[in-house]
Structures are given as C-alpha cells and as structure tokens.
C-alpha cells in the first residue's frame, strides 16, 4: 500500500472520532467501508501513525512531499489533542494550519473605526450607524434563493471565462437554519457542491456576492472541482480524494475563497447593485464601496477574541463584549460569532479566514496565473511564504 493510500486511511480513522473533521471524501468507497468496520483506533496510536508516515515521504516528488508532510503535522496535532494532550492555542493553530495566529493591534481597529465614522451617514454612535447600515439593507427571505441563484450564475460565467471549469461541475443551493456559520460548502465529489446558507440572521445585501464567490465561484467549488479533476481523476493521487479540517489545506482554501470575488469582479458592488435591481431590491453601491474600503481590520477582531479566550483566560462574556465593541457587532451577531469561536470543532479554525486571505492575497498580488495555480495545485502556506 502506498504512503498516499495510508494517508487516506489515517484521515478516515481520525474522522471517526470527530464529526466534520473529514470535510469531504470522494475516493474508493470500499476503503471507507473497510475503515468504518474496524474497531475504533486510539487517538494516541493515530498520532504515532502520522509521525511514521512523515518519516516515509522521501521517495515522493518534492512538492507532493512538502504538501503531505504539512498535512500530516496537522493530523498528528489533531490526534494528540484527541488523546488529551494540552497544547497552547497558538501552537495548536500553527501546527494545524501552518501559520501562527497573531493579534491585530488595537490601533488598526481604531483606524478602521475612524474610517467608518467618516463613511457612514447619520448622527448616532458609530456602532448604531454601522448596525443600521448592515441591518437596513438585507435580502428579504422570500427572495433570497432567487437572488443567490442569480448572483451565482454571473459569478460562474466569469469564472469559466477567466479560469475555466471542469466539464460537468455543478452545485446545489439550500437554505438552512440553526448553524454556527453563514454558509457551508459540502463538497460531494463528482465535481459537485451542495451549498447550505444559514438564514438565522438576515442576509446583508453587501455580503451576498462575497459569500457566493467564497463558497462557489471562483472559491471553494472551483478549487475542489479542479483538484478532483486534475489531481485525483487524471493524476491518480489518492490523497486528493479527501479534504481535512485541521490541516493547512483548509487555510489555503479559505485564502482562495477570501480573494475570490476580487479575481472575477472589477467592481463587486456595481455587480451586486445590478443583480439586486432585477429583484426589486435597492442597493447603495457607493456607500458599500466606501465602507468596505476601510472595515477589513474589524474581521480580525474575531481572532483577537479567540486569543483572549484561549491565551488570556478571558470569559465568553468578555469576548462577546469585545466583539460588540471592536467589531461593531450587534448583540445577536456577536452571539452568533461566539458559537463558532467556542465550538470544539471550529475554535482553532477561526483564524484561517483572515490569515489565509492575507497570505493568498499577498502571493497572488492580482496575478490570474498565480490564482489559477492555487486552484489547481497542492500548495502549502510555506510555499506561499518562500
């Protein structure tokens, strides 16, 4: 049995311990059936298996070896945590995702507040005006499915023109509730994704295009479909048949999805306004453009909140209040964000969005050829930093 095949088996054995750790598997179903029929492996023995596999990669091509090694470090860390080993939050994140989390200086968030204060109209507090901007412009729930489908159609067309799409790729949109995330890409293999969109909170008009670019085109669906086609179907690499949370491929995937909209749209807000107008929904593109130009550091407040919880020993209430104060979240949005931050499955994942975005944005630097490489090659955070 090859090292790559043993890597897949390790992933599947670990996945039996944590629901959702295996983000997707579309390899040989007989392998999964055999693993599922085994006695449950102890996490400590799986950590040892990961370490052994790391020592057996020398015969592989250099890039493939680097990718598998980075993945195995993440899986070994997951197994060690499952076995009860205590790891500092920052150490766990760095080992799992390949980038050490950092705190965003409060001065950067202060600067974002100042920029928003200038951009947002009205006379109330900054938090009130920001909340009003977010809440006043939402997609009515009875039109959400149609709006999302319209947006996706436009993004898919642009992605196909600029980066190509594998023949036969497809997607399905579903509206769901009671989840800790805004949307989730369930990649089902056979070049197909099922996108679940959470309707617990009203969907902001300024977010719909970014979200669909992130989950579908040219984000997660585009990456997963291209890699299934090129690396698994054509190159025959078993390790490309499984997607794992807790590994650097997740950070790269979130980075790809984070820069996705900017790679296919010169003016996201003009595109959004055009689509929404067809559905009878007003959209102030100029104001949205001005707000988005300055608000990025607010997204990193979630990383700071996680560091407060897991590095400083702050309470959940303290972290929630921090999000309300620094990220300008409403009480219900802060509560929703905290569900994600404290979820045992996702707590170390929270930093991948902004760290992945920063890493991929700097490496791509607007170059379509580099973005296509991210979509089609197994690159690691260290590759992008070198």
C-alpha positions as CSV (number, residue, x, y, z in Angstrom):
1,X,0.0,0.0,0.0
2,X,1.4,3.4,-1.0
3,X,2.1,6.2,1.5
4,X,-0.7,8.3,-0.1
5,X,-3.2,5.4,0.4
6,X,-2.1,5.1,4.1
7,X,-2.6,8.8,4.5
8,X,-6.2,8.5,3.3
9,X,-6.8,5.7,5.8
10,X,-5.3,7.8,8.6
11,X,-7.7,10.6,7.7
12,X,-10.7,8.3,7.7
13,X,-9.7,6.8,11.0
14,X,-9.3,10.2,12.6
15,X,-12.6,11.3,11.1
16,X,-14.4,8.6,13.1
17,X,-13.5,10.5,16.3
18,X,-14.8,13.9,15.3
19,X,-17.9,14.5,13.1
20,X,-17.0,17.0,10.4
21,X,-13.2,16.5,10.6
22,X,-13.4,14.8,7.2
23,X,-14.8,17.7,5.2
24,X,-15.2,15.6,2.1
25,X,-14.2,12.1,0.8
26,X,-14.9,11.0,-2.8
27,X,-12.3,8.2,-3.1
28,X,-12.8,4.5,-3.3
29,X,-16.0,3.8,-1.2
30,X,-14.7,0.3,-0.3
31,X,-11.8,1.9,1.6
32,X,-14.3,3.9,3.8
33,X,-16.4,0.9,4.3
34,X,-13.4,-1.1,5.5
35,X,-12.3,1.6,7.8
36,X,-15.8,2.1,9.2
37,X,-16.0,-1.6,10.0
38,X,-12.7,-1.6,12.0
39,X,-12.5,-1.2,15.8
40,X,-12.0,2.4,16.7
41,X,-8.3,3.3,16.8
42,X,-7.0,5.1,19.8
43,X,-6.0,8.7,19.1
44,X,-2.5,8.2,20.5
45,X,-1.9,5.4,18.1
46,X,-3.1,7.6,15.2
47,X,-0.7,10.3,16.2
48,X,2.1,7.7,16.0
49,X,0.8,6.6,12.6
50,X,1.0,10.2,11.4
51,X,4.6,10.5,12.7
52,X,5.6,7.3,11.0
53,X,4.1,8.5,7.7
54,X,6.1,11.7,7.9
55,X,9.3,9.7,8.0
56,X,8.3,7.7,4.9
57,X,7.8,10.6,2.3
58,X,11.3,10.7,0.9
59,X,10.5,8.8,-2.4
60,X,7.9,11.3,-3.5
61,X,8.2,14.3,-5.7
62,X,9.3,17.4,-3.7
63,X,6.1,19.4,-3.9
64,X,3.9,16.4,-3.1
65,X,6.2,15.5,-0.2
66,X,6.0,19.0,1.3
67,X,2.2,19.0,1.0
68,X,1.8,15.6,2.6
69,X,4.2,16.5,5.4
70,X,2.4,19.7,6.2
71,X,-0.9,17.8,6.2
72,X,0.4,15.1,8.5
73,X,1.7,17.6,11.0
74,X,-1.8,18.9,11.2
75,X,-3.3,15.5,11.6
76,X,-0.8,14.4,14.2
77,X,-1.7,17.6,16.2
78,X,-5.4,16.7,15.9
79,X,-4.7,13.2,17.2
80,X,-2.6,14.4,20.1
81,X,-5.4,16.8,21.2
82,X,-7.9,13.9,20.9
83,X,-5.6,11.8,23.1
84,X,-5.8,14.5,25.8
85,X,-2.6,16.4,25.3
86,X,-2.6,20.0,26.3
87,X,-1.4,22.4,23.6
88,X,-1.3,26.2,23.8
89,X,-3.9,27.7,21.4
90,X,-1.3,29.4,19.2
91,X,0.8,26.3,19.0
92,X,-2.2,24.2,18.0
93,X,-3.2,26.6,15.3
94,X,0.3,26.9,13.9
95,X,0.8,23.1,13.8
96,X,-2.6,22.5,12.2
97,X,-2.8,25.3,9.7
98,X,0.8,26.3,9.0
99,X,0.5,30.0,10.2
100,X,0.9,31.2,13.7
101,X,-2.0,33.3,14.8
102,X,-1.4,36.9,15.7
103,X,-3.3,39.6,17.5
104,X,-4.3,42.6,15.4
105,X,-3.1,45.8,17.1
106,X,-6.0,47.8,18.5
107,X,-4.6,50.8,16.6
108,X,-5.5,49.1,13.3
109,X,-9.1,48.6,14.6
110,X,-9.2,52.2,15.8
111,X,-8.2,53.3,12.3
112,X,-11.0,51.2,10.8
113,X,-13.4,52.9,13.2
114,X,-12.2,56.3,12.2
115,X,-12.7,55.4,8.5
116,X,-16.2,54.1,9.1
117,X,-17.1,57.2,11.1
118,X,-16.3,59.3,8.1
119,X,-18.0,57.0,5.6
120,X,-21.3,56.2,7.4
121,X,-24.1,58.8,7.4
122,X,-26.3,59.7,10.4
123,X,-25.8,61.2,13.9
124,X,-25.9,58.2,16.2
125,X,-22.9,56.3,17.6
126,X,-20.6,54.5,15.3
127,X,-21.9,51.1,16.4
128,X,-25.5,52.3,15.8
129,X,-24.8,53.7,12.3
130,X,-22.8,50.6,11.3
131,X,-25.6,48.3,12.6
132,X,-28.2,50.4,10.7
133,X,-26.2,50.1,7.5
134,X,-25.9,46.3,7.9
135,X,-29.5,45.7,9.0
136,X,-31.3,48.2,6.9
137,X,-30.0,46.6,3.7
138,X,-30.9,42.9,3.7
139,X,-32.4,40.5,1.2
140,X,-36.0,39.5,2.0
141,X,-36.0,35.9,3.0
142,X,-38.7,35.1,0.3
143,X,-36.4,36.4,-2.4
144,X,-33.1,35.1,-1.0
145,X,-32.9,31.9,-3.1
146,X,-33.6,33.7,-6.3
147,X,-31.1,36.4,-5.6
148,X,-28.4,33.9,-4.7
149,X,-29.0,31.9,-7.8
150,X,-28.8,35.0,-10.0
151,X,-25.5,36.0,-8.4
152,X,-24.0,32.6,-8.7
153,X,-24.9,32.4,-12.4
154,X,-23.0,35.6,-13.1
155,X,-20.0,34.5,-11.0
156,X,-19.9,31.1,-12.6
157,X,-19.9,32.7,-16.1
158,X,-17.0,35.0,-15.2
159,X,-15.1,32.2,-13.6
160,X,-15.5,29.9,-16.6
161,X,-14.2,32.7,-18.9
162,X,-11.2,33.6,-16.7
163,X,-10.1,30.4,-15.1
164,X,-12.0,27.6,-16.8
165,X,-14.2,25.0,-15.1
166,X,-14.1,21.2,-15.4
167,X,-16.7,19.7,-17.7
168,X,-19.7,18.6,-15.7
169,X,-19.1,20.5,-12.5
170,X,-22.3,21.6,-10.7
171,X,-23.8,22.9,-7.5
172,X,-27.0,23.0,-5.4
173,X,-28.1,25.8,-3.1
174,X,-30.0,25.1,0.2
175,X,-31.4,27.4,2.8
176,X,-30.9,26.1,6.4
177,X,-31.0,27.3,10.0
178,X,-29.5,26.8,13.4
179,X,-25.9,26.6,12.3
180,X,-22.7,28.4,13.7
181,X,-21.6,29.7,10.2
182,X,-23.1,31.9,7.5
183,X,-22.8,29.3,4.8
184,X,-21.0,26.0,4.2
185,X,-19.7,24.1,1.2
186,X,-20.5,20.4,1.4
187,X,-18.3,19.1,-1.4
188,X,-19.9,15.8,-2.5
189,X,-17.4,14.7,-5.1
190,X,-18.2,14.1,-8.8
191,X,-17.4,17.8,-9.2
192,X,-20.5,18.8,-7.3
193,X,-21.0,21.0,-4.2
194,X,-24.1,21.5,-2.0
195,X,-24.1,25.0,-0.5
196,X,-26.0,25.4,2.7
197,X,-26.8,29.1,3.5
198,X,-27.8,29.9,7.1
199,X,-30.9,32.1,7.4
200,X,-30.7,32.6,11.2
201,X,-29.7,36.2,10.6
202,X,-31.0,38.4,7.8
203,X,-28.6,38.3,4.8
204,X,-27.0,41.7,4.2
205,X,-27.1,42.9,0.7
206,X,-23.4,43.9,0.9
207,X,-22.5,40.3,1.7
208,X,-24.3,38.2,-0.8
209,X,-21.9,38.4,-3.7
210,X,-18.8,37.9,-1.5
211,X,-20.4,34.9,0.1
212,X,-21.3,33.2,-3.1
213,X,-17.9,33.9,-4.6
214,X,-16.4,32.5,-1.4
215,X,-18.4,29.2,-1.5
216,X,-18.7,28.6,-5.2
217,X,-17.1,30.7,-8.0
218,X,-14.2,31.1,-8.0
219,X,-13.9,29.9,-4.4
220,X,-14.4,26.5,-2.8
221,X,-16.4,24.8,-5.5
222,X,-14.0,25.9,-8.2
223,X,-10.9,24.8,-6.2
224,X,-12.4,21.4,-5.2
225,X,-13.7,20.6,-8.6
226,X,-10.4,21.5,-10.3
227,X,-8.3,19.5,-7.8
228,X,-10.6,16.5,-8.1
229,X,-10.4,16.6,-11.8
230,X,-6.7,17.2,-12.2
231,X,-5.1,15.6,-9.1
232,X,-7.4,12.7,-8.4
233,X,-9.1,11.7,-11.6
234,X,-6.2,12.5,-14.0
235,X,-3.0,12.3,-11.9
236,X,-4.4,9.4,-9.7
237,X,-3.3,10.9,-6.4
238,X,-5.3,9.2,-3.6
239,X,-4.5,12.0,-1.1
240,X,-6.5,14.4,-3.3
241,X,-9.7,12.4,-2.7
242,X,-10.1,13.6,0.9
243,X,-10.4,17.1,2.4
244,X,-9.5,17.5,6.0
245,X,-10.3,20.2,8.6
246,X,-7.3,20.8,11.0
247,X,-4.8,20.9,8.2
248,X,-3.0,23.6,6.1
249,X,-5.2,22.8,3.0
250,X,-8.1,24.4,4.9
251,X,-6.2,27.7,5.4
252,X,-5.2,27.8,1.7
253,X,-8.9,27.0,0.8
254,X,-10.1,29.9,2.9
255,X,-7.5,32.2,1.4
256,X,-8.6,31.3,-2.1
257,X,-12.2,31.9,-1.1
258,X,-11.3,35.2,0.6
259,X,-9.7,36.7,-2.6
260,X,-12.2,35.0,-4.9
261,X,-14.6,37.9,-5.6
262,X,-11.7,40.3,-6.5
263,X,-10.4,37.8,-9.1
264,X,-13.6,37.8,-11.2
265,X,-15.2,41.2,-10.4
266,X,-13.6,44.6,-11.0
267,X,-16.4,46.3,-9.1
268,X,-18.2,43.8,-6.8
269,X,-20.7,46.5,-5.6
270,X,-21.7,47.5,-9.1
271,X,-22.3,43.9,-9.9
272,X,-24.4,43.4,-6.7
273,X,-26.5,46.5,-7.4
274,X,-27.3,45.3,-10.9
275,X,-28.4,41.9,-9.7
276,X,-30.4,43.2,-6.8
277,X,-32.2,45.8,-9.0
278,X,-33.5,42.9,-11.1
279,X,-35.2,41.6,-7.9
280,X,-36.6,45.0,-6.8
281,X,-34.1,45.5,-4.0
282,X,-32.3,48.8,-3.5
283,X,-28.5,48.9,-3.0
284,X,-26.3,51.9,-2.4
285,X,-23.1,50.7,-4.1
286,X,-21.2,53.9,-3.4
287,X,-21.7,53.7,0.3
288,X,-21.0,49.9,0.4
289,X,-17.7,50.6,-1.5
290,X,-16.7,53.3,0.9
291,X,-17.4,51.1,4.0
292,X,-15.6,48.0,2.6
293,X,-12.6,50.1,1.8
294,X,-11.9,50.7,5.5
295,X,-13.6,48.0,7.5
296,X,-11.2,45.0,6.9
297,X,-9.5,45.1,10.4
298,X,-12.8,44.6,12.0
299,X,-12.8,41.0,10.7
300,X,-9.7,40.3,12.7
301,X,-11.5,41.2,16.0
302,X,-12.7,37.6,16.0
303,X,-9.1,36.4,16.0
304,X,-8.4,38.7,18.9
305,X,-11.5,37.4,20.8
306,X,-10.3,33.8,20.3
307,X,-6.8,34.8,21.6
308,X,-8.5,36.4,24.6
309,X,-10.4,33.2,25.4
310,X,-7.7,30.7,24.8
311,X,-4.5,32.6,25.6
312,X,-5.6,35.1,28.2
313,X,-8.3,33.2,30.0
314,X,-11.0,35.7,29.4
315,X,-14.6,34.7,29.8
316,X,-17.0,34.1,27.0
317,X,-19.0,37.2,28.1
318,X,-15.8,39.3,27.9
319,X,-15.1,38.0,24.4
320,X,-18.6,38.7,23.3
321,X,-18.5,42.3,24.6
322,X,-15.1,42.7,22.9
323,X,-16.8,41.7,19.6
324,X,-19.6,44.2,20.1
325,X,-17.2,47.0,21.0
326,X,-14.4,46.4,18.5
327,X,-16.1,44.5,15.6
328,X,-19.2,46.7,16.0
329,X,-21.4,43.6,16.1
330,X,-24.9,43.7,17.3
331,X,-25.7,41.5,20.3
332,X,-27.2,38.8,18.1
333,X,-24.3,38.8,15.7
334,X,-21.8,38.7,18.5
335,X,-23.7,35.7,20.0
336,X,-23.6,34.0,16.6
337,X,-19.9,34.6,16.2
338,X,-19.2,33.2,19.7
339,X,-21.0,30.0,18.7
340,X,-18.3,29.5,16.1
341,X,-15.4,30.5,18.3
342,X,-16.3,28.2,21.2
343,X,-17.3,25.2,19.1
344,X,-14.8,22.4,19.8
345,X,-14.6,21.6,16.2
346,X,-14.1,25.2,14.9
347,X,-12.3,27.0,17.7
348,X,-8.8,26.7,16.1
349,X,-10.3,27.3,12.6
350,X,-11.4,30.9,13.3
351,X,-8.0,32.4,12.3
352,X,-7.8,30.7,9.0
353,X,-10.1,33.2,7.2
354,X,-8.0,36.3,7.8
355,X,-4.6,34.6,7.8
356,X,-5.5,32.6,4.7
357,X,-6.8,35.8,3.0
358,X,-3.6,37.8,3.9
359,X,-1.3,35.0,2.7
360,X,-3.1,34.3,-0.6
361,X,-3.7,38.0,-1.4
362,X,-0.1,38.8,-1.0
363,X,1.1,35.8,-3.0
364,X,-1.4,36.3,-5.9
365,X,-1.0,40.1,-5.9
366,X,-3.7,40.3,-8.6
367,X,-2.0,37.8,-10.9
368,X,-4.6,35.5,-12.5
369,X,-1.9,32.9,-13.3
370,X,-1.0,32.6,-9.7
371,X,-4.6,32.4,-8.6
372,X,-5.1,29.5,-11.1
373,X,-2.1,27.8,-9.5
374,X,-3.9,28.0,-6.1
375,X,-7.0,26.5,-7.7
376,X,-5.2,23.6,-9.3
377,X,-2.0,22.8,-7.3
378,X,-1.4,21.5,-3.8
379,X,0.5,24.4,-2.3
380,X,1.3,24.9,1.4
381,X,1.5,28.1,3.5
382,X,5.3,27.7,3.5
383,X,5.3,27.7,-0.3
384,X,3.5,31.0,-0.4
385,X,5.8,32.5,2.2
386,X,9.0,31.4,0.5
